[in-house]
């Protein structure tokens, strides 16, 4: 079996990748998640996913490194990690009663003699229900979301904020689109069904 590395410290992404039944290890990417703000959101998500994967691929020649990044977008505005409770409340007020896109970029990078890069992107549409200030306050207090773009976690209590979700891959919403990951792994000679 090939050496596979998930360039992430997200327990949610680890849990998703475990579903494929392939051995892998998780390592923190050796880069920040800033920059590329001038790119359209879909391109930016892929760019950041590639940056994360490349940061480890150069350290582990021959390994297949998986990187992913997720960016919520509403009305052309990309949402960042709030960092504070007040900014989290502002983000949720902005999303309340509206639809937005959750863009998930994924990249697989392997360096042997040359660099081999494969990428994909998934766009999920999330319809947030109308939220009262009390619901927003309660949610921000109950779930640690200060480090989550958009200030919610769909894989946790955040699901209670939604009216509906439109997606072609439900795992993308959590942060790692497994349908695309399995397709990209096949391009590297890894068949998850064997």
DRENPA-3360 file (N, C-alpha, C; in nm, 2 decimals, always signed):
BEGIN
1 = XXXXXXXX = +0.08/-0.12/+0.00/+0.00/+0.00/+0.00/+0.09/+0.12/+0.00 ~ +0.05/+0.23/-0.07/+0.12/+0.35/-0.08/+0.11/+0.43/+0.05 ~ +0.21/+0.51/+0.07/+0.21/+0.60/+0.19/+0.12/+0.71/+0.16 ~ +0.01/+0.73/+0.24/-0.09/+0.83/+0.23/-0.09/+0.92/+0.35 ~ -0.08/+1.05/+0.33/-0.08/+1.15/+0.44/-0.19/+1.25/+0.42 ~ -0.27/+1.27/+0.52/-0.37/+1.37/+0.53/-0.31/+1.50/+0.59 ~ -0.30/+1.60/+0.51/-0.24/+1.73/+0.55/-0.35/+1.81/+0.63 ~ -0.38/+1.76/+0.75/-0.48/+1.82/+0.83/-0.47/+1.77/+0.97;
9 = XXXXXXXX = -0.51/+1.86/+1.06/-0.53/+1.82/+1.20/-0.68/+1.81/+1.24 ~ -0.76/+1.82/+1.14/-0.91/+1.81/+1.17/-0.95/+1.66/+1.20 ~ -1.01/+1.65/+1.32/-1.06/+1.51/+1.35/-1.17/+1.47/+1.26 ~ -1.25/+1.57/+1.21/-1.36/+1.54/+1.12/-1.31/+1.48/+0.99 ~ -1.20/+1.55/+0.93/-1.14/+1.50/+0.81/-1.08/+1.36/+0.83 ~ -1.02/+1.34/+0.94/-0.96/+1.21/+0.97/-1.07/+1.10/+0.97 ~ -1.18/+1.13/+1.04/-1.29/+1.04/+1.05/-1.35/+1.00/+0.92 ~ -1.36/+1.10/+0.83/-1.41/+1.08/+0.69/-1.31/+0.99/+0.62;
17 = XXXXXXXX = -1.19/+1.02/+0.62/-1.09/+0.94/+0.54/-1.08/+0.80/+0.59 ~ -1.10/+0.78/+0.72/-1.10/+0.64/+0.78/-1.21/+0.55/+0.71 ~ -1.32/+0.62/+0.67/-1.43/+0.54/+0.60/-1.38/+0.46/+0.48 ~ -1.27/+0.51/+0.42/-1.23/+0.44/+0.30/-1.15/+0.31/+0.33 ~ -1.11/+0.29/+0.46/-1.05/+0.17/+0.50/-0.90/+0.16/+0.44 ~ -0.84/+0.27/+0.42/-0.70/+0.27/+0.37/-0.61/+0.32/+0.48 ~ -0.49/+0.27/+0.50/-0.40/+0.33/+0.60/-0.35/+0.46/+0.56 ~ -0.35/+0.55/+0.66/-0.30/+0.69/+0.63/-0.25/+0.75/+0.77;
25 = XXXXXXXX = -0.18/+0.85/+0.76/-0.15/+0.93/+0.88/-0.18/+1.07/+0.86 ~ -0.21/+1.14/+0.97/-0.24/+1.28/+0.96/-0.13/+1.37/+1.02 ~ -0.09/+1.47/+0.94/+0.01/+1.56/+0.99/-0.04/+1.70/+0.96 ~ +0.01/+1.79/+1.05/-0.03/+1.93/+1.03/+0.04/+1.99/+0.91 ~ -0.03/+2.06/+0.82/+0.04/+2.12/+0.70/+0.14/+2.22/+0.75 ~ +0.24/+2.24/+0.67/+0.35/+2.33/+0.71/+0.33/+2.47/+0.64 ~ +0.21/+2.52/+0.64/+0.18/+2.65/+0.57/+0.06/+2.71/+0.64 ~ +0.05/+2.84/+0.62/-0.07/+2.91/+0.67/-0.18/+2.90/+0.57;
33 = XXXXXXXX = -0.30/+2.94/+0.61/-0.42/+2.94/+0.53/-0.46/+3.07/+0.47 ~ -0.37/+3.17/+0.48/-0.39/+3.30/+0.44/-0.35/+3.32/+0.29 ~ -0.40/+3.43/+0.23/-0.36/+3.46/+0.10/-0.45/+3.42/-0.01 ~ -0.42/+3.45/-0.13/-0.50/+3.42/-0.25/-0.64/+3.48/-0.24 ~ -0.65/+3.59/-0.16/-0.78/+3.65/-0.15/-0.83/+3.71/-0.28 ~ -0.74/+3.73/-0.38/-0.78/+3.79/-0.50/-0.84/+3.69/-0.60 ~ -0.83/+3.56/-0.57/-0.88/+3.46/-0.65/-1.03/+3.44/-0.63 ~ -1.11/+3.39/-0.73/-1.25/+3.35/-0.70/-1.25/+3.24/-0.60;
41 = XXXXXXXX = -1.36/+3.23/-0.52/-1.36/+3.14/-0.41/-1.33/+2.99/-0.45 ~ -1.38/+2.94/-0.56/-1.35/+2.80/-0.60/-1.21/+2.78/-0.63 ~ -1.14/+2.88/-0.70/-1.00/+2.87/-0.72/-0.92/+2.88/-0.59 ~ -0.96/+2.97/-0.50/-0.89/+2.99/-0.38/-0.89/+2.86/-0.29 ~ -1.01/+2.80/-0.29/-1.02/+2.67/-0.21/-0.92/+2.57/-0.26 ~ -0.92/+2.55/-0.39/-0.83/+2.46/-0.45/-0.68/+2.50/-0.43 ~ -0.65/+2.63/-0.45/-0.52/+2.68/-0.43/-0.47/+2.65/-0.29 ~ -0.55/+2.67/-0.19/-0.51/+2.65/-0.05/-0.50/+2.50/-0.02;
49 = XXXXXXXX = -0.58/+2.42/-0.08/-0.57/+2.27/-0.07/-0.44/+2.22/-0.12 ~ -0.40/+2.28/-0.24/-0.27/+2.24/-0.31/-0.16/+2.29/-0.22 ~ -0.17/+2.41/-0.17/-0.06/+2.46/-0.08/-0.04/+2.37/+0.04 ~ -0.15/+2.33/+0.10/-0.13/+2.24/+0.22/-0.07/+2.11/+0.18 ~ -0.11/+2.05/+0.07/-0.06/+1.92/+0.03/+0.09/+1.93/-0.01 ~ +0.12/+2.03/-0.08/+0.26/+2.06/-0.12/+0.35/+2.08/-0.01 ~ +0.30/+2.14/+0.10/+0.39/+2.17/+0.21/+0.44/+2.04/+0.28 ~ +0.37/+1.93/+0.26/+0.42/+1.80/+0.32/+0.48/+1.71/+0.21;
57 = XXXXXXXX = +0.43/+1.72/+0.09/+0.48/+1.64/-0.02/+0.63/+1.65/-0.03 ~ +0.68/+1.77/-0.02/+0.82/+1.80/-0.04/+0.90/+1.74/+0.08 ~ +0.84/+1.72/+0.20/+0.90/+1.66/+0.31/+0.90/+1.51/+0.31 ~ +0.80/+1.45/+0.24/+0.78/+1.31/+0.23/+0.77/+1.26/+0.09 ~ +0.89/+1.26/+0.02/+0.89/+1.21/-0.12/+0.83/+1.08/-0.14 ~ +0.74/+1.06/-0.24/+0.68/+0.94/-0.27/+0.54/+0.92/-0.21 ~ +0.52/+1.00/-0.10/+0.39/+0.99/-0.03/+0.28/+1.06/-0.11 ~ +0.16/+1.01/-0.11/+0.05/+1.08/-0.16/-0.01/+1.17/-0.05;
65 = XXXXXXXX = -0.01/+1.30/-0.07/-0.05/+1.39/+0.04/-0.19/+1.45/-0.01 ~ -0.28/+1.44/+0.08/-0.42/+1.50/+0.06/-0.43/+1.63/+0.14 ~ -0.47/+1.73/+0.06/-0.50/+1.86/+0.13/-0.64/+1.90/+0.10 ~ -0.70/+1.98/+0.19/-0.84/+2.02/+0.16/-0.85/+2.16/+0.23 ~ -0.94/+2.24/+0.17/-0.98/+2.37/+0.23/-1.12/+2.40/+0.20 ~ -1.18/+2.47/+0.29/-1.33/+2.50/+0.28/-1.35/+2.65/+0.30 ~ -1.43/+2.70/+0.21/-1.46/+2.85/+0.22/-1.61/+2.87/+0.20 ~ -1.69/+2.92/+0.30/-1.82/+2.96/+0.28/-1.83/+3.09/+0.21;
73 = XXXXXXXX = -1.93/+3.11/+0.12/-1.94/+3.23/+0.04/-2.09/+3.27/+0.03 ~ -2.11/+3.40/+0.06/-2.25/+3.45/+0.04/-2.25/+3.58/-0.03 ~ -2.33/+3.58/-0.14/-2.33/+3.70/-0.22/-2.20/+3.75/-0.27 ~ -2.11/+3.66/-0.31/-1.98/+3.70/-0.35/-1.88/+3.73/-0.24 ~ -1.92/+3.72/-0.12/-1.83/+3.75/-0.01/-1.78/+3.62/+0.06 ~ -1.65/+3.60/+0.06/-1.60/+3.48/+0.13/-1.60/+3.51/+0.28 ~ -1.64/+3.41/+0.36/-1.64/+3.42/+0.50/-1.51/+3.36/+0.56 ~ -1.46/+3.43/+0.66/-1.33/+3.37/+0.72/-1.37/+3.32/+0.86;
81 = XXXXXXXX = -1.27/+3.26/+0.92/-1.28/+3.22/+1.06/-1.30/+3.34/+1.15 ~ -1.40/+3.34/+1.23/-1.44/+3.46/+1.31/-1.33/+3.50/+1.41 ~ -1.28/+3.41/+1.48/-1.18/+3.44/+1.58/-1.23/+3.49/+1.72 ~ -1.34/+3.56/+1.71/-1.40/+3.61/+1.84/-1.55/+3.57/+1.84 ~ -1.61/+3.57/+1.96/-1.75/+3.54/+1.97/-1.84/+3.64/+1.90 ~ -1.80/+3.77/+1.91/-1.88/+3.88/+1.84/-1.88/+3.86/+1.69 ~ -1.76/+3.83/+1.63/-1.76/+3.81/+1.49/-1.83/+3.68/+1.45 ~ -1.83/+3.58/+1.53/-1.91/+3.46/+1.50/-2.06/+3.49/+1.50;
89 = XXXXXXXX = -2.11/+3.57/+1.60/-2.25/+3.62/+1.60/-2.28/+3.70/+1.47 ~ -2.19/+3.79/+1.43/-2.21/+3.87/+1.31/-2.22/+3.78/+1.19 ~ -2.13/+3.68/+1.18/-2.14/+3.59/+1.06/-2.27/+3.51/+1.06 ~ -2.32/+3.46/+1.17/-2.44/+3.39/+1.17/-2.56/+3.48/+1.14 ~ -2.56/+3.61/+1.19/-2.66/+3.70/+1.15/-2.67/+3.72/+1.00 ~ -2.55/+3.73/+0.94/-2.54/+3.75/+0.80/-2.60/+3.63/+0.72 ~ -2.58/+3.51/+0.77/-2.63/+3.39/+0.70/-2.77/+3.36/+0.73 ~ -2.82/+3.41/+0.84/-2.96/+3.38/+0.89/-3.06/+3.41/+0.78;
97 = XXXXXXXX = -3.14/+3.31/+0.75/-3.25/+3.32/+0.66/-3.21/+3.32/+0.51 ~ -3.08/+3.30/+0.48/-3.03/+3.31/+0.35/-2.97/+3.18/+0.30 ~ -2.94/+3.17/+0.17/-2.87/+3.06/+0.12/-2.72/+3.10/+0.09 ~ -2.63/+3.01/+0.11/-2.49/+3.04/+0.08/-2.42/+2.91/+0.02 ~ -2.31/+2.93/-0.03/-2.23/+2.82/-0.09/-2.12/+2.78/+0.01 ~ -2.09/+2.65/+0.02/-1.98/+2.60/+0.10/-1.89/+2.54/+0.00 ~ -1.78/+2.60/-0.03/-1.69/+2.55/-0.14/-1.57/+2.47/-0.07 ~ -1.56/+2.35/-0.12/-1.45/+2.26/-0.06/-1.36/+2.22/-0.17;
105 = XXXXXXXX = -1.23/+2.26/-0.16/-1.13/+2.23/-0.25/-1.05/+2.11/-0.20 ~ -1.01/+2.02/-0.29/-0.93/+1.91/-0.24/-0.81/+1.89/-0.34 ~ -0.70/+1.85/-0.29/-0.58/+1.83/-0.38/-0.50/+1.71/-0.33 ~ -0.45/+1.63/-0.42/-0.36/+1.52/-0.40/-0.23/+1.55/-0.47 ~ -0.12/+1.55/-0.39/+0.01/+1.58/-0.45/+0.11/+1.47/-0.41 ~ +0.19/+1.43/-0.51/+0.29/+1.33/-0.49/+0.42/+1.37/-0.57 ~ +0.53/+1.37/-0.50/+0.66/+1.40/-0.56/+0.75/+1.28/-0.56 ~ +0.78/+1.23/-0.68/+0.87/+1.12/-0.69/+0.99/+1.18/-0.77;
113 = XXXXXXXX = +0.99/+1.18/-0.90/+1.09/+1.25/-0.98/+1.03/+1.39/-1.02 ~ +0.90/+1.39/-1.06/+0.83/+1.51/-1.09/+0.71/+1.52/-0.99 ~ +0.65/+1.63/-0.99/+0.53/+1.65/-0.90/+0.41/+1.61/-0.98 ~ +0.32/+1.53/-0.92/+0.19/+1.49/-0.97/+0.09/+1.56/-0.88 ~ +0.00/+1.64/-0.95/-0.10/+1.71/-0.87/-0.24/+1.68/-0.94 ~ -0.33/+1.64/-0.86/-0.47/+1.63/-0.90/-0.56/+1.71/-0.81 ~ -0.66/+1.77/-0.86/-0.75/+1.86/-0.78/-0.89/+1.84/-0.81 ~ -0.98/+1.88/-0.72/-1.12/+1.88/-0.74/-1.18/+1.99/-0.65;
121 = XXXXXXXX = -1.31/+2.02/-0.68/-1.38/+2.12/-0.60/-1.53/+2.08/-0.59 ~ -1.59/+2.10/-0.48/-1.73/+2.07/-0.45/-1.80/+2.19/-0.40 ~ -1.91/+2.22/-0.46/-1.99/+2.34/-0.41/-2.12/+2.28/-0.35 ~ -2.14/+2.30/-0.22/-2.27/+2.27/-0.15/-2.35/+2.39/-0.13 ~ -2.48/+2.38/-0.15/-2.56/+2.50/-0.12/-2.63/+2.47/+0.01 ~ -2.62/+2.56/+0.10/-2.68/+2.55/+0.24/-2.78/+2.66/+0.25 ~ -2.90/+2.62/+0.30/-3.01/+2.72/+0.32/-3.02/+2.73/+0.47 ~ -2.98/+2.84/+0.53/-2.99/+2.87/+0.67/-3.13/+2.91/+0.71;
129 = XXXXXXXX = -3.18/+2.86/+0.81/-3.32/+2.90/+0.86/-3.30/+3.04/+0.93 ~ -3.42/+3.11/+0.95/-3.41/+3.23/+1.02/-3.37/+3.20/+1.16 ~ -3.27/+3.27/+1.21/-3.22/+3.25/+1.35/-3.25/+3.37/+1.44 ~ -3.30/+3.35/+1.55/-3.31/+3.46/+1.65/-3.18/+3.49/+1.71 ~ -3.17/+3.61/+1.77/-3.05/+3.65/+1.84/-3.02/+3.55/+1.96 ~ -3.13/+3.50/+2.02/-3.11/+3.41/+2.13/-3.05/+3.28/+2.08 ~ -3.10/+3.23/+1.97/-3.05/+3.10/+1.91/-2.90/+3.12/+1.87 ~ -2.87/+3.23/+1.81/-2.73/+3.26/+1.77/-2.64/+3.26/+1.90;
137 = XXXXXXXX = -2.68/+3.33/+2.00/-2.61/+3.34/+2.12/-2.59/+3.21/+2.18 ~ -2.69/+3.13/+2.19/-2.68/+2.99/+2.25/-2.59/+2.91/+2.17 ~ -2.60/+2.91/+2.04/-2.51/+2.83/+1.95/-2.37/+2.86/+1.97 ~ -2.34/+2.99/+1.97/-2.20/+3.04/+1.98/-2.14/+3.00/+2.12 ~ -2.22/+3.00/+2.22/-2.18/+2.96/+2.35/-2.16/+2.80/+2.36 ~ -2.24/+2.73/+2.29/-2.24/+2.58/+2.31/-2.14/+2.51/+2.22 ~ -2.11/+2.57/+2.10/-2.02/+2.50/+2.01/-1.90/+2.58/+1.98 ~ -1.78/+2.53/+1.99/-1.66/+2.60/+1.96/-1.65/+2.62/+1.81;
145 = XXXXXXXX = -1.68/+2.74/+1.77/-1.68/+2.77/+1.62/-1.59/+2.89/+1.59 ~ -1.51/+2.94/+1.68/-1.43/+3.06/+1.65/-1.32/+3.03/+1.55 ~ -1.29/+2.90/+1.53/-1.19/+2.87/+1.43/-1.25/+2.80/+1.30 ~ -1.38/+2.83/+1.28/-1.46/+2.77/+1.17/-1.51/+2.88/+1.08 ~ -1.47/+2.87/+0.95/-1.52/+2.97/+0.86/-1.67/+2.96/+0.85 ~ -1.73/+3.08/+0.86/-1.88/+3.08/+0.86/-1.94/+3.07/+1.00 ~ -1.86/+3.03/+1.10/-1.90/+3.03/+1.24/-2.00/+2.92/+1.27 ~ -1.99/+2.80/+1.19/-2.07/+2.69/+1.22/-2.00/+2.56/+1.19;
153 = XXXXXXXX = -2.05/+2.45/+1.25/-2.00/+2.32/+1.22/-2.12/+2.23/+1.18 ~ -2.13/+2.20/+1.06/-2.24/+2.12/+1.01/-2.24/+1.98/+1.07 ~ -2.12/+1.93/+1.11/-2.10/+1.80/+1.16/-2.14/+1.79/+1.31 ~ -2.17/+1.90/+1.37/-2.21/+1.91/+1.51/-2.35/+1.97/+1.52 ~ -2.37/+2.05/+1.62/-2.50/+2.11/+1.65/-2.54/+2.21/+1.54 ~ -2.44/+2.25/+1.46/-2.47/+2.35/+1.35/-2.58/+2.30/+1.26 ~ -2.59/+2.17/+1.25/-2.70/+2.11/+1.16/-2.84/+2.17/+1.19 ~ -2.86/+2.21/+1.32/-2.98/+2.26/+1.37/-3.01/+2.40/+1.31;
161 = XXXXXXXX = -2.91/+2.46/+1.26/-2.92/+2.60/+1.20/-2.98/+2.60/+1.06 ~ -2.98/+2.48/+0.99/-3.01/+2.47/+0.85/-3.16/+2.44/+0.83 ~ -3.20/+2.49/+0.71/-3.33/+2.46/+0.66/-3.32/+2.34/+0.56 ~ -3.21/+2.35/+0.48/-3.19/+2.24/+0.38/-3.05/+2.25/+0.33 ~ -3.00/+2.14/+0.27/-2.87/+2.13/+0.21/-2.88/+2.07/+0.07 ~ -2.82/+2.13/-0.03/-2.82/+2.07/-0.16/-2.67/+2.03/-0.19 ~ -2.65/+1.90/-0.21/-2.51/+1.86/-0.24/-2.50/+1.74/-0.32 ~ -2.39/+1.72/-0.39/-2.37/+1.59/-0.47/-2.28/+1.50/-0.39;
169 = XXXXXXXX = -2.23/+1.55/-0.28/-2.14/+1.47/-0.19/-2.16/+1.51/-0.05 ~ -2.23/+1.44/+0.04/-2.26/+1.49/+0.17/-2.13/+1.50/+0.26 ~ -2.02/+1.43/+0.22/-1.90/+1.44/+0.30/-1.83/+1.57/+0.27 ~ -1.86/+1.64/+0.16/-1.79/+1.76/+0.13/-1.83/+1.87/+0.24 ~ -1.95/+1.86/+0.28/-2.00/+1.96/+0.38/-1.92/+1.95/+0.51 ~ -1.87/+1.84/+0.54/-1.79/+1.82/+0.66/-1.64/+1.86/+0.64 ~ -1.60/+1.86/+0.51/-1.46/+1.91/+0.49/-1.37/+1.83/+0.40 ~ -1.42/+1.71/+0.36/-1.34/+1.63/+0.27/-1.43/+1.55/+0.17;
177 = XXXXXXXX = -1.44/+1.59/+0.05/-1.54/+1.53/-0.05/-1.49/+1.39/-0.09 ~ -1.53/+1.29/-0.02/-1.48/+1.15/-0.05/-1.51/+1.10/-0.19 ~ -1.62/+1.14/-0.25/-1.64/+1.09/-0.39/-1.52/+1.14/-0.48 ~ -1.48/+1.26/-0.46/-1.37/+1.31/-0.54/-1.24/+1.25/-0.49 ~ -1.22/+1.24/-0.36/-1.10/+1.18/-0.31/-1.08/+1.04/-0.37 ~ -1.18/+0.96/-0.37/-1.16/+0.82/-0.42/-1.13/+0.83/-0.57 ~ -1.19/+0.92/-0.65/-1.15/+0.93/-0.79/-1.01/+0.98/-0.81 ~ -0.97/+1.07/-0.73/-0.83/+1.12/-0.74/-0.73/+1.02/-0.69;
185 = XXXXXXXX = -0.76/+0.94/-0.59/-0.67/+0.83/-0.55/-0.65/+0.73/-0.66 ~ -0.76/+0.70/-0.74/-0.75/+0.61/-0.85/-0.65/+0.66/-0.95 ~ -0.64/+0.79/-0.97/-0.54/+0.85/-1.06/-0.40/+0.83/-1.01 ~ -0.38/+0.80/-0.89/-0.25/+0.77/-0.83/-0.23/+0.62/-0.81 ~ -0.32/+0.54/-0.86/-0.31/+0.40/-0.86/-0.36/+0.33/-0.73 ~ -0.44/+0.41/-0.65/-0.49/+0.36/-0.53/-0.64/+0.33/-0.54 ~ -0.68/+0.20/-0.55/-0.82/+0.16/-0.56/-0.87/+0.13/-0.42 ~ -0.96/+0.21/-0.37/-1.01/+0.18/-0.23/-1.10/+0.06/-0.22;
193 = XX = -1.14/+0.00/-0.33/-1.22/-0.12/-0.33/-1.14/-0.25/-0.34 ~ -1.01/-0.24/-0.35/-0.93/-0.36/-0.36/-0.87/-0.40/-0.23;
% end
